[in-house]
Amino acid sequence: MINDDCLNKISVLMVDDDPDIVQAFRRMLEKIVGRVYTAANGKEAFDMAKIHNPDVVITDIEMPIMNGLKLLDEIKNWCESKTVIIVTAFEDEAIKARRADAVIIKPVIRKKLVDTLLQTVCLPEK
């Protein structure tokens, strides 16, 4: 059984170079999870992850400085058990994100985001 009460206890780092997307995710996530951090690129996100140690990293793939796939590798090399969710507009890019715990194809709707967080973070064995 999935414990959806766990969502309000988790922290999420949302990463995207589009400020409008970051704001949309922030608004959505603030109603779902306990704490939300944001970053504009993979390097900034990795630095923030080491400081804040979020439970989940949600990242776009196409970004300057460090893309989401490189961030995925850096996060998993740093902490293999860290949950990383890739968000992409391109299904073929999802294949490249093998180490990701989940992939969400844009557009992201609230139900899909909640379901993905529940499945990747709130399962009893986690």
mmCIF file of the C-alpha atoms, coordinates in Angstrom:
data_MODEL
# 
_entry.id   MODEL 
# 
loop_
_atom_site.group_PDB 
_atom_site.id 
_atom_site.type_symbol 
_atom_site.label_atom_id 
_atom_site.label_alt_id 
_atom_site.label_comp_id 
_atom_site.label_asym_id 
_atom_site.label_entity_id 
_atom_site.label_seq_id 
_atom_site.pdbx_PDB_ins_code 
_atom_site.Cartn_x 
_atom_site.Cartn_y 
_atom_site.Cartn_z 
_atom_site.occupancy 
_atom_site.B_iso_or_equiv 
_atom_site.pdbx_formal_charge 
_atom_site.auth_seq_id 
_atom_site.auth_comp_id 
_atom_site.auth_asym_id 
_atom_site.auth_atom_id 
_atom_site.pdbx_PDB_model_num 
ATOM 1   C CA . MET A 1 1   ? 0.000  0.000  0.000   1.00 0.00 ? 1   MET A CA 1 
ATOM 2   C CA . ILE A 1 2   ? 1.258  3.459  -0.887  1.00 0.00 ? 2   ILE A CA 1 
ATOM 3   C CA . ASN A 1 3   ? 1.383  6.043  1.895   1.00 0.00 ? 3   ASN A CA 1 
ATOM 4   C CA . ASP A 1 4   ? 0.408  9.356  0.303   1.00 0.00 ? 4   ASP A CA 1 
ATOM 5   C CA . ASP A 1 5   ? 0.932  11.165 3.658   1.00 0.00 ? 5   ASP A CA 1 
ATOM 6   C CA . CYS A 1 6   ? 4.646  10.850 3.018   1.00 0.00 ? 6   CYS A CA 1 
ATOM 7   C CA . LEU A 1 7   ? 4.483  13.457 0.230   1.00 0.00 ? 7   LEU A CA 1 
ATOM 8   C CA . ASN A 1 8   ? 4.079  16.353 2.660   1.00 0.00 ? 8   ASN A CA 1 
ATOM 9   C CA . LYS A 1 9   ? 7.305  15.240 4.381   1.00 0.00 ? 9   LYS A CA 1 
ATOM 10  C CA . ILE A 1 10  ? 9.570  15.125 1.341   1.00 0.00 ? 10  ILE A CA 1 
ATOM 11  C CA . SER A 1 11  ? 11.728 17.790 -0.281  1.00 0.00 ? 11  SER A CA 1 
ATOM 12  C CA . VAL A 1 12  ? 12.034 18.232 -4.037  1.00 0.00 ? 12  VAL A CA 1 
ATOM 13  C CA . LEU A 1 13  ? 14.644 19.994 -6.150  1.00 0.00 ? 13  LEU A CA 1 
ATOM 14  C CA . MET A 1 14  ? 13.084 21.125 -9.459  1.00 0.00 ? 14  MET A CA 1 
ATOM 15  C CA . VAL A 1 15  ? 15.524 21.871 -12.282 1.00 0.00 ? 15  VAL A CA 1 
ATOM 16  C CA . ASP A 1 16  ? 14.717 23.631 -15.559 1.00 0.00 ? 16  ASP A CA 1 
ATOM 17  C CA . ASP A 1 17  ? 16.245 26.532 -17.452 1.00 0.00 ? 17  ASP A CA 1 
ATOM 18  C CA . ASP A 1 18  ? 12.816 27.982 -18.308 1.00 0.00 ? 18  ASP A CA 1 
ATOM 19  C CA . PRO A 1 19  ? 11.740 30.250 -15.426 1.00 0.00 ? 19  PRO A CA 1 
ATOM 20  C CA . ASP A 1 20  ? 8.052  29.889 -16.365 1.00 0.00 ? 20  ASP A CA 1 
ATOM 21  C CA . ILE A 1 21  ? 8.248  26.107 -16.119 1.00 0.00 ? 21  ILE A CA 1 
ATOM 22  C CA . VAL A 1 22  ? 10.114 26.335 -12.804 1.00 0.00 ? 22  VAL A CA 1 
ATOM 23  C CA . GLN A 1 23  ? 7.406  28.651 -11.422 1.00 0.00 ? 23  GLN A CA 1 
ATOM 24  C CA . ALA A 1 24  ? 4.605  26.362 -12.652 1.00 0.00 ? 24  ALA A CA 1 
ATOM 25  C CA . PHE A 1 25  ? 6.260  23.337 -11.043 1.00 0.00 ? 25  PHE A CA 1 
ATOM 26  C CA . ARG A 1 26  ? 6.961  25.289 -7.850  1.00 0.00 ? 26  ARG A CA 1 
ATOM 27  C CA . ARG A 1 27  ? 3.291  26.243 -7.527  1.00 0.00 ? 27  ARG A CA 1 
ATOM 28  C CA . MET A 1 28  ? 2.194  22.664 -8.181  1.00 0.00 ? 28  MET A CA 1 
ATOM 29  C CA . LEU A 1 29  ? 4.796  21.084 -5.896  1.00 0.00 ? 29  LEU A CA 1 
ATOM 30  C CA . GLU A 1 30  ? 4.237  23.476 -2.979  1.00 0.00 ? 30  GLU A CA 1 
ATOM 31  C CA . LYS A 1 31  ? 0.699  22.063 -2.710  1.00 0.00 ? 31  LYS A CA 1 
ATOM 32  C CA . ILE A 1 32  ? 1.990  18.476 -2.706  1.00 0.00 ? 32  ILE A CA 1 
ATOM 33  C CA . VAL A 1 33  ? 5.344  18.242 -0.895  1.00 0.00 ? 33  VAL A CA 1 
ATOM 34  C CA . GLY A 1 34  ? 6.946  19.684 2.213   1.00 0.00 ? 34  GLY A CA 1 
ATOM 35  C CA . ARG A 1 35  ? 9.808  21.688 0.699   1.00 0.00 ? 35  ARG A CA 1 
ATOM 36  C CA . VAL A 1 36  ? 10.673 22.855 -2.834  1.00 0.00 ? 36  VAL A CA 1 
ATOM 37  C CA . TYR A 1 37  ? 14.068 24.031 -4.090  1.00 0.00 ? 37  TYR A CA 1 
ATOM 38  C CA . THR A 1 38  ? 14.688 25.213 -7.651  1.00 0.00 ? 38  THR A CA 1 
ATOM 39  C CA . ALA A 1 39  ? 17.685 25.481 -9.951  1.00 0.00 ? 39  ALA A CA 1 
ATOM 40  C CA . ALA A 1 40  ? 18.187 26.776 -13.496 1.00 0.00 ? 40  ALA A CA 1 
ATOM 41  C CA . ASN A 1 41  ? 20.775 24.240 -14.712 1.00 0.00 ? 41  ASN A CA 1 
ATOM 42  C CA . GLY A 1 42  ? 22.421 20.971 -13.789 1.00 0.00 ? 42  GLY A CA 1 
ATOM 43  C CA . LYS A 1 43  ? 25.524 22.462 -12.176 1.00 0.00 ? 43  LYS A CA 1 
ATOM 44  C CA . GLU A 1 44  ? 23.487 24.739 -9.927  1.00 0.00 ? 44  GLU A CA 1 
ATOM 45  C CA . ALA A 1 45  ? 21.211 21.796 -9.107  1.00 0.00 ? 45  ALA A CA 1 
ATOM 46  C CA . PHE A 1 46  ? 24.075 19.470 -8.192  1.00 0.00 ? 46  PHE A CA 1 
ATOM 47  C CA . ASP A 1 47  ? 25.577 22.120 -5.917  1.00 0.00 ? 47  ASP A CA 1 
ATOM 48  C CA . MET A 1 48  ? 22.176 22.652 -4.276  1.00 0.00 ? 48  MET A CA 1 
ATOM 49  C CA . ALA A 1 49  ? 21.599 18.914 -3.914  1.00 0.00 ? 49  ALA A CA 1 
ATOM 50  C CA . LYS A 1 50  ? 24.833 18.559 -1.960  1.00 0.00 ? 50  LYS A CA 1 
ATOM 51  C CA . ILE A 1 51  ? 23.761 21.392 0.362   1.00 0.00 ? 51  ILE A CA 1 
ATOM 52  C CA . HIS A 1 52  ? 20.039 20.623 0.828   1.00 0.00 ? 52  HIS A CA 1 
ATOM 53  C CA . ASN A 1 53  ? 19.999 16.842 0.180   1.00 0.00 ? 53  ASN A CA 1 
ATOM 54  C CA . PRO A 1 54  ? 16.466 16.760 -1.303  1.00 0.00 ? 54  PRO A CA 1 
ATOM 55  C CA . ASP A 1 55  ? 14.555 13.500 -1.348  1.00 0.00 ? 55  ASP A CA 1 
ATOM 56  C CA . VAL A 1 56  ? 13.780 13.894 -5.052  1.00 0.00 ? 56  VAL A CA 1 
ATOM 57  C CA . VAL A 1 57  ? 15.377 15.686 -7.992  1.00 0.00 ? 57  VAL A CA 1 
ATOM 58  C CA . ILE A 1 58  ? 13.045 16.463 -10.907 1.00 0.00 ? 58  ILE A CA 1 
ATOM 59  C CA . THR A 1 59  ? 14.947 17.660 -13.950 1.00 0.00 ? 59  THR A CA 1 
ATOM 60  C CA . ASP A 1 60  ? 14.475 18.630 -17.553 1.00 0.00 ? 60  ASP A CA 1 
ATOM 61  C CA . ILE A 1 61  ? 17.037 17.235 -19.998 1.00 0.00 ? 61  ILE A CA 1 
ATOM 62  C CA . GLU A 1 62  ? 17.815 20.163 -22.305 1.00 0.00 ? 62  GLU A CA 1 
ATOM 63  C CA . MET A 1 63  ? 19.586 22.857 -20.254 1.00 0.00 ? 63  MET A CA 1 
ATOM 64  C CA . PRO A 1 64  ? 22.753 24.935 -20.560 1.00 0.00 ? 64  PRO A CA 1 
ATOM 65  C CA . ILE A 1 65  ? 25.935 24.443 -18.481 1.00 0.00 ? 65  ILE A CA 1 
ATOM 66  C CA . MET A 1 66  ? 25.029 20.869 -17.424 1.00 0.00 ? 66  MET A CA 1 
ATOM 67  C CA . ASN A 1 67  ? 22.126 19.032 -19.027 1.00 0.00 ? 67  ASN A CA 1 
ATOM 68  C CA . GLY A 1 68  ? 19.701 16.772 -17.170 1.00 0.00 ? 68  GLY A CA 1 
ATOM 69  C CA . LEU A 1 69  ? 21.332 13.513 -18.274 1.00 0.00 ? 69  LEU A CA 1 
ATOM 70  C CA . LYS A 1 70  ? 24.716 14.639 -16.935 1.00 0.00 ? 70  LYS A CA 1 
ATOM 71  C CA . LEU A 1 71  ? 22.976 15.803 -13.737 1.00 0.00 ? 71  LEU A CA 1 
ATOM 72  C CA . LEU A 1 72  ? 21.304 12.392 -13.456 1.00 0.00 ? 72  LEU A CA 1 
ATOM 73  C CA . ASP A 1 73  ? 24.703 10.690 -13.663 1.00 0.00 ? 73  ASP A CA 1 
ATOM 74  C CA . GLU A 1 74  ? 26.289 13.110 -11.175 1.00 0.00 ? 74  GLU A CA 1 
ATOM 75  C CA . ILE A 1 75  ? 23.449 12.640 -8.667  1.00 0.00 ? 75  ILE A CA 1 
ATOM 76  C CA . LYS A 1 76  ? 23.463 8.834  -8.977  1.00 0.00 ? 76  LYS A CA 1 
ATOM 77  C CA . ASN A 1 77  ? 27.269 8.718  -8.679  1.00 0.00 ? 77  ASN A CA 1 
ATOM 78  C CA . TRP A 1 78  ? 27.042 10.891 -5.559  1.00 0.00 ? 78  TRP A CA 1 
ATOM 79  C CA . CYS A 1 79  ? 24.086 9.016  -4.022  1.00 0.00 ? 79  CYS A CA 1 
ATOM 80  C CA . GLU A 1 80  ? 22.814 5.979  -5.931  1.00 0.00 ? 80  GLU A CA 1 
ATOM 81  C CA . SER A 1 81  ? 19.613 5.785  -3.869  1.00 0.00 ? 81  SER A CA 1 
ATOM 82  C CA . LYS A 1 82  ? 18.604 9.408  -4.569  1.00 0.00 ? 82  LYS A CA 1 
ATOM 83  C CA . THR A 1 83  ? 15.336 9.543  -6.514  1.00 0.00 ? 83  THR A CA 1 
ATOM 84  C CA . VAL A 1 84  ? 15.706 11.319 -9.860  1.00 0.00 ? 84  VAL A CA 1 
ATOM 85  C CA . ILE A 1 85  ? 12.756 11.957 -12.155 1.00 0.00 ? 85  ILE A CA 1 
ATOM 86  C CA . ILE A 1 86  ? 13.389 13.144 -15.711 1.00 0.00 ? 86  ILE A CA 1 
ATOM 87  C CA . VAL A 1 87  ? 10.864 15.434 -17.392 1.00 0.00 ? 87  VAL A CA 1 
ATOM 88  C CA . THR A 1 88  ? 11.124 15.702 -21.165 1.00 0.00 ? 88  THR A CA 1 
ATOM 89  C CA . ALA A 1 89  ? 9.036  16.693 -24.149 1.00 0.00 ? 89  ALA A CA 1 
ATOM 90  C CA . PHE A 1 90  ? 10.663 14.001 -26.294 1.00 0.00 ? 90  PHE A CA 1 
ATOM 91  C CA . GLU A 1 91  ? 9.896  10.315 -25.772 1.00 0.00 ? 91  GLU A CA 1 
ATOM 92  C CA . ASP A 1 92  ? 13.092 9.265  -27.561 1.00 0.00 ? 92  ASP A CA 1 
ATOM 93  C CA . GLU A 1 93  ? 15.129 11.148 -24.925 1.00 0.00 ? 93  GLU A CA 1 
ATOM 94  C CA . ALA A 1 94  ? 13.560 8.986  -22.224 1.00 0.00 ? 94  ALA A CA 1 
ATOM 95  C CA . ILE A 1 95  ? 15.571 6.025  -23.520 1.00 0.00 ? 95  ILE A CA 1 
ATOM 96  C CA . LYS A 1 96  ? 18.793 7.889  -22.684 1.00 0.00 ? 96  LYS A CA 1 
ATOM 97  C CA . ALA A 1 97  ? 17.694 8.320  -19.053 1.00 0.00 ? 97  ALA A CA 1 
ATOM 98  C CA . ARG A 1 98  ? 18.147 4.692  -18.013 1.00 0.00 ? 98  ARG A CA 1 
ATOM 99  C CA . ARG A 1 99  ? 19.384 5.508  -14.523 1.00 0.00 ? 99  ARG A CA 1 
ATOM 100 C CA . ALA A 1 100 ? 16.336 7.665  -13.793 1.00 0.00 ? 100 ALA A CA 1 
ATOM 101 C CA . ASP A 1 101 ? 13.776 6.375  -11.330 1.00 0.00 ? 101 ASP A CA 1 
ATOM 102 C CA . ALA A 1 102 ? 11.000 7.647  -13.587 1.00 0.00 ? 102 ALA A CA 1 
ATOM 103 C CA . VAL A 1 103 ? 10.422 9.664  -16.755 1.00 0.00 ? 103 VAL A CA 1 
ATOM 104 C CA . ILE A 1 104 ? 7.476  11.995 -17.257 1.00 0.00 ? 104 ILE A CA 1 
ATOM 105 C CA . ILE A 1 105 ? 6.657  13.149 -20.767 1.00 0.00 ? 105 ILE A CA 1 
ATOM 106 C CA . LYS A 1 106 ? 5.521  16.795 -21.018 1.00 0.00 ? 106 LYS A CA 1 
ATOM 107 C CA . PRO A 1 107 ? 3.043  18.292 -20.602 1.00 0.00 ? 107 PRO A CA 1 
ATOM 108 C CA . VAL A 1 108 ? 3.078  17.387 -16.905 1.00 0.00 ? 108 VAL A CA 1 
ATOM 109 C CA . ILE A 1 109 ? -0.287 17.233 -15.226 1.00 0.00 ? 109 ILE A CA 1 
ATOM 110 C CA . ARG A 1 110 ? -0.712 17.219 -11.456 1.00 0.00 ? 110 ARG A CA 1 
ATOM 111 C CA . LYS A 1 111 ? -2.108 13.663 -11.271 1.00 0.00 ? 111 LYS A CA 1 
ATOM 112 C CA . LYS A 1 112 ? 0.835  12.225 -13.211 1.00 0.00 ? 112 LYS A CA 1 
ATOM 113 C CA . LEU A 1 113 ? 3.307  14.107 -11.016 1.00 0.00 ? 113 LEU A CA 1 
ATOM 114 C CA . VAL A 1 114 ? 1.613  12.944 -7.794  1.00 0.00 ? 114 VAL A CA 1 
ATOM 115 C CA . ASP A 1 115 ? 1.382  9.346  -9.018  1.00 0.00 ? 115 ASP A CA 1 
ATOM 116 C CA . THR A 1 116 ? 5.062  9.356  -10.008 1.00 0.00 ? 116 THR A CA 1 
ATOM 117 C CA . LEU A 1 117 ? 6.147  10.794 -6.648  1.00 0.00 ? 117 LEU A CA 1 
ATOM 118 C CA . LEU A 1 118 ? 4.026  8.243  -4.803  1.00 0.00 ? 118 LEU A CA 1 
ATOM 119 C CA . GLN A 1 119 ? 5.448  5.352  -6.807  1.00 0.00 ? 119 GLN A CA 1 
ATOM 120 C CA . THR A 1 120 ? 9.088  6.428  -6.608  1.00 0.00 ? 120 THR A CA 1 
ATOM 121 C CA . VAL A 1 121 ? 9.324  7.872  -3.097  1.00 0.00 ? 121 VAL A CA 1 
ATOM 122 C CA . CYS A 1 122 ? 6.433  6.639  -0.971  1.00 0.00 ? 122 CYS A CA 1 
ATOM 123 C CA . LEU A 1 123 ? 6.516  2.918  -1.547  1.00 0.00 ? 123 LEU A CA 1 
ATOM 124 C CA . PRO A 1 124 ? 6.802  0.933  1.715   1.00 0.00 ? 124 PRO A CA 1 
ATOM 125 C CA . GLU A 1 125 ? 10.199 -0.514 0.770   1.00 0.00 ? 125 GLU A CA 1 
ATOM 126 C CA . LYS A 1 126 ? 11.782 2.945  0.392   1.00 0.00 ? 126 LYS A CA 1 
# 
